[in-house]
Amino acid sequence: MPEPEIRLIRMDDRERVVRFFAQMAPDSRSFFNRRNGNLNWALRYFDGTDRQAMRRWVAVEGDEMVGYVFLWDTDTMIPWLGIAVAERMRGRHFGQKLIETAEAWCRSQGKGGILLTTHMANVRAQALYERCGFERLGVYGANNELLYLRRF
């Protein structure tokens, strides 16, 4: 089976995005989309209300979105990263490909690294980030999430 296409998000991706978030298992939703936060941020792209410096990519297989990676605060030297992988793509190292896409863009723009946070119970994601060269810096914010940095 061919690899999914990773590309910049487009205006015709709205329904794919909605379906992608709807297919998330409860654990994924609790880690990545608490109170529909990331879904609402994604939808701002389509209605034009997104005012943050952001860059978004989707991974598409046929008409199905199977991955999502985004950067915000792209006007800083070290943007923040968010990533989600469709349930059926888990265990295939596809998250690494999504991170590499965002990292390549950051490097091409002369950025110094990438930051991200993850829930302490999200052990699978922690393993991915560490495999991709992210360093755990400690606990961050009111939600007591783990803070990771990938330096270039």
SELUMLUM-7492 format. One record per residue (C-alpha): residue number from 1; residue in one letter; chain; x, y, z. Coordinates in steps of 0.1 Angstrom, whole numbers, plus 5000, padded with zeros to 4 digits. Layout:
! SELUMLUM-7492
R  nr rest kette    x    y    z
R NUM    A     A    X    Y    Z
...
This chain:
! SELUMLUM-7492
R  nr rest kette    x    y    z
R   1    M     A 5000 5000 5000
R   2    P     A 5014 5034 4991
R   3    E     A 5023 5059 5018
R   4    P     A 4998 5086 5026
R   5    E     A 5004 5120 5010
R   6    I     A 5016 5146 5035
R   7    R     A 5007 5181 5023
R   8    L     A 4997 5215 5034
R   9    I     A 4961 5218 5045
R  10    R     A 4937 5232 5019
R  11    M     A 4902 5247 5021
R  12    D     A 4887 5215 5007
R  13    D     A 4900 5195 5036
R  14    R     A 4873 5207 5061
R  15    E     A 4852 5175 5061
R  16    R     A 4883 5153 5062
R  17    V     A 4894 5172 5093
R  18    V     A 4860 5168 5110
R  19    R     A 4860 5131 5102
R  20    F     A 4896 5127 5114
R  21    F     A 4888 5142 5149
R  22    A     A 4855 5121 5150
R  23    Q     A 4874 5088 5146
R  24    M     A 4897 5095 5176
R  25    A     A 4896 5069 5203
R  26    P     A 4888 5082 5238
R  27    D     A 4925 5081 5249
R  28    S     A 4935 5101 5218
R  29    R     A 4907 5126 5224
R  30    S     A 4917 5131 5260
R  31    F     A 4954 5136 5251
R  32    F     A 4950 5157 5219
R  33    N     A 4916 5171 5218
R  34    R     A 4904 5180 5253
R  35    R     A 4871 5199 5252
R  36    N     A 4875 5199 5213
R  37    G     A 4903 5224 5216
R  38    N     A 4924 5212 5187
R  39    L     A 4894 5206 5165
R  40    N     A 4882 5242 5171
R  41    W     A 4917 5255 5163
R  42    A     A 4918 5235 5131
R  43    L     A 4883 5247 5120
R  44    R     A 4895 5283 5125
R  45    Y     A 4916 5278 5094
R  46    F     A 4885 5272 5073
R  47    D     A 4864 5301 5086
R  48    G     A 4893 5326 5085
R  49    T     A 4893 5334 5122
R  50    D     A 4928 5319 5129
R  51    R     A 4950 5349 5137
R  52    Q     A 4980 5329 5150
R  53    A     A 5012 5324 5130
R  54    M     A 5005 5287 5121
R  55    R     A 5015 5261 5096
R  56    R     A 4994 5229 5091
R  57    W     A 4999 5197 5072
R  58    V     A 4975 5168 5067
R  59    A     A 4983 5133 5057
R  60    V     A 4957 5119 5033
R  61    E     A 4951 5084 5020
R  62    G     A 4925 5084 4993
R  63    D     A 4898 5107 5007
R  64    E     A 4906 5099 5043
R  65    M     A 4928 5121 5066
R  66    V     A 4951 5098 5086
R  67    G     A 4974 5124 5102
R  68    Y     A 4977 5160 5113
R  69    V     A 5007 5180 5123
R  70    F     A 5009 5217 5129
R  71    L     A 5032 5244 5142
R  72    W     A 5021 5276 5159
R  73    D     A 5041 5306 5169
R  74    T     A 5059 5301 5136
R  75    D     A 5070 5338 5139
R  76    T     A 5093 5328 5168
R  77    M     A 5127 5310 5167
R  78    I     A 5112 5279 5184
R  79    P     A 5076 5271 5173
R  80    W     A 5053 5247 5191
R  81    L     A 5043 5214 5175
R  82    G     A 5010 5194 5177
R  83    I     A 5005 5160 5161
R  84    A     A 4978 5134 5159
R  85    V     A 4978 5101 5140
R  86    A     A 4946 5081 5130
R  87    E     A 4940 5051 5151
R  88    R     A 4945 5027 5123
R  89    M     A 4980 5042 5115
R  90    R     A 4993 5036 5150
R  91    G     A 5024 5015 5154
R  92    R     A 5036 5022 5118
R  93    H     A 5060 5050 5127
R  94    F     A 5039 5074 5107
R  95    G     A 5040 5100 5135
R  96    Q     A 5078 5102 5129
R  97    K     A 5071 5111 5092
R  98    L     A 5047 5139 5103
R  99    I     A 5073 5153 5127
R 100    E     A 5100 5151 5100
R 101    T     A 5077 5172 5078
R 102    A     A 5073 5200 5104
R 103    E     A 5110 5198 5113
R 104    A     A 5121 5201 5076
R 105    W     A 5100 5233 5073
R 106    C     A 5115 5247 5106
R 107    R     A 5150 5240 5094
R 108    S     A 5143 5256 5060
R 109    Q     A 5131 5287 5079
R 110    G     A 5162 5289 5101
R 111    K     A 5144 5280 5133
R 112    G     A 5163 5268 5163
R 113    G     A 5141 5239 5173
R 114    I     A 5106 5228 5182
R 115    L     A 5087 5227 5215
R 116    L     A 5058 5205 5224
R 117    T     A 5040 5193 5255
R 118    T     A 5023 5160 5261
R 119    H     A 5002 5144 5289
R 120    M     A 5022 5125 5315
R 121    A     A 5001 5094 5307
R 122    N     A 5007 5095 5270
R 123    V     A 5036 5071 5271
R 124    R     A 5033 5062 5234
R 125    A     A 5038 5098 5223
R 126    Q     A 5067 5102 5247
R 127    A     A 5085 5073 5231
R 128    L     A 5079 5088 5197
R 129    Y     A 5092 5122 5207
R 130    E     A 5123 5108 5223
R 131    R     A 5129 5086 5192
R 132    C     A 5128 5117 5171
R 133    G     A 5154 5135 5192
R 134    F     A 5133 5155 5215
R 135    E     A 5146 5161 5250
R 136    R     A 5123 5160 5280
R 137    L     A 5128 5193 5299
R 138    G     A 5104 5188 5328
R 139    V     A 5068 5196 5337
R 140    Y     A 5051 5226 5321
R 141    G     A 5019 5246 5328
R 142    A     A 4988 5243 5348
R 143    N     A 4980 5210 5333
R 144    N     A 5013 5195 5344
R 145    E     A 5022 5183 5310
R 146    L     A 5057 5171 5300
R 147    L     A 5077 5197 5281
R 148    Y     A 5099 5185 5252
R 149    L     A 5124 5204 5230
R 150    R     A 5141 5194 5198
R 151    R     A 5171 5216 5192
R 152    F     A 5186 5220 5157
